[in-house]
Amino acid sequence: MHLSKTNPYSAACPGRPLIDLIGAKWTILVVGCLTRGALRYHELAGQLDGVTPKALTQTLRQLERNGLVRRTVHPVVPPHVEYELTPTGHTLREPLEALLGWTDDNIEVCLAAQRGYDSEG
């Protein structure tokens, strides 16, 4: 287990907002899409079934603000904007793949647990 330089269990931890961002609903999926290369907004939205324009825009802005995504505006008409992972953003690839692998390995067990829990209700 990685030992943190700060205490993420403390509300005062400066890393807490970053943990919140990485664990947010759309962050993992956006980062996953961008690991394959730069995408335009509509291309990204097309790969994320169910994302609203507001949620995608907020997620991209937060990822950009934290140095995980780079937004490039190409000077053409109409404007051409691309999003891509920064070198720091690319460091999320390995943990993301591990999380997705864990999900694949455990989905049936978790679904069975949900059915059991729901039937007891």
N, C-alpha and C positions, 0 to 999 in steps of 0.2 A: 504494500500500500504506500502511496505517495504521501510524504509528510508535508503538510502545507506550511508555508512561511508565515501565514496568518491563521487566525482562528475562524474558519467559515461558519462555525456554529454561533458566533457572536454577531448580534445585529450591527455592531460597529465595524465589522470587518470590511475593509475597502474592496475586497474581492467579491463580496456578496452580490452586488448588482451584476457582475459578470457571470456568476453562477446562475443567477435568475435568467439572464439573457440566453445562456447556452441551454438551459432547461425549458425555455419557452416553447409553446406549441409549434410554431413554424420554423424556429431557428435550425433545428436538426435537419429538417427537410430542405430548407433553402441551401444550407451548407452542402448537403448531400448532392443537390442538383449542380451546384457550382464547382464541385470537385472534378467534374468532367470538362470544365472550361468556362469561358466567359459566355454570358447569355444576356439577351435583351430582356426588358421587363416583361413583354408579352410572351416571350418564349418560356421564361421562368414561371409565369402565371399559368401557362398552358400545361406545365408539368406537375403543378400542385393542385390536384383536384380538391375543391372545397375552399381554397383560400380566397378571402375577399380582397379587393384592391387596397382597402385601408390596412388590413393586417399585413399584407405583403409589403406595402410601402413603409409601415412602421418597423417591420423586421429588418428590411434592407437599411433603413436609416440608422437603426441601433447597431447593426453589424458594421456599418461604415464608421459610425462615431467611435466604436471601440477598436478600430483598426483591423477588422477581420475581413471586410469587403472593400474593394475599390470600385468607385463609380467613375466611369470615363464617358465624357460627353464629346462626341465627334462633331466637328463643325461642318455639318452638312444640312441641307434642307430636304425633308423635315429632319429635326434633330435625331441623332442616333446615339442612344445611351446604352452602355454595356455595364454589367456587373460581373466582377470576378473576385476570387479569393486572393487576399494578400498572402505573403509568405507565412504570416502568423495564422491566418485563416486556414491555410493548408495543414497546419499542425493539428487541426481538429479531425483530419481525415482518419487517422488510425483509431482514436477513441470512438469516432462515429461508426466505423466499420465494426468495431468490437460490440458496440451497443446493438447495431442492426443484426449482427450474428447471434447475439444473446437472444434477441427477440425471435429470430427464426427457430433457434434451438428450444425455446420455452413457450412458444405461442399455444401449443396444444394443451400443455399442463395448465397454463393460465386460463385458457378458455374453459377447461373442465372445472377449474376452481370457481370461476364466475358462475357457471351453470349450477354448481352445487350450492353456492352461497345464495343465488337468486331463488332456488327452489325451496330453501329453508325459510325464506322471508315472509 
